[in-house]
């Protein structure tokens, strides 16, 4: 099943994000084919303010464990993380 992780940064936490970005990107690469899409949310000035990840996992517990291993989570960047099951209905390259 696919899950969307919708992560909102704490206020004024851009430097925490920037400091941990290289480790975060390496972590995402390590997810291999389970990672379907990822990218930051931006404010009107183009600054990163959060993240959205689409990850395939067996169940909610697995996705929760993955989310807690992210260097951003370990750096206490996020004010809130929402995990939602997600159905890729349109333009899914894996759909037959």
HURA-V474117 format. One record per residue. RES is the residue in one small letter. D_FIRST is the distance of its C-alpha to the first C-alpha in Angstrom with 2 decimals. Layout:
<<RES:D_FIRST> <RES:D_FIRST>>
//
This chain:
<<x:0.00> <x:3.78> <x:6.59> <x:10.19> <x:12.92> <x:16.13> <x:19.06> <x:22.65> <x:25.50> <x:28.48> <x:31.57> <x:33.71> <x:31.26> <x:31.32> <x:33.28> <x:30.80> <x:28.11> <x:30.52> <x:31.63> <x:28.16> <x:26.71> <x:27.59> <x:25.89> <x:22.77> <x:22.62> <x:23.18> <x:20.39> <x:17.96> <x:19.46> <x:18.81> <x:15.01> <x:15.57> <x:13.08> <x:10.11> <x:11.79> <x:11.44> <x:14.02> <x:16.29> <x:19.61> <x:22.06> <x:23.24> <x:26.98> <x:29.96> <x:32.73> <x:34.48> <x:31.61> <x:30.96> <x:27.48> <x:26.53> <x:22.85> <x:19.59> <x:16.30> <x:13.53> <x:10.21> <x:8.36> <x:5.51> <x:5.69> <x:6.11> <x:7.11> <x:9.18> <x:12.09> <x:10.81> <x:10.04> <x:13.39> <x:15.15> <x:14.19> <x:15.39> <x:18.55> <x:19.45> <x:19.65> <x:23.40> <x:23.37> <x:22.22> <x:24.81> <x:27.41> <x:26.78> <x:26.23> <x:23.94> <x:25.40> <x:22.09> <x:18.35> <x:15.97> <x:12.29> <x:10.48> <x:7.13> <x:7.58> <x:8.07> <x:9.96> <x:12.72> <x:15.75> <x:16.73> <x:13.50> <x:15.28> <x:12.88> <x:13.28> <x:16.03>>
//
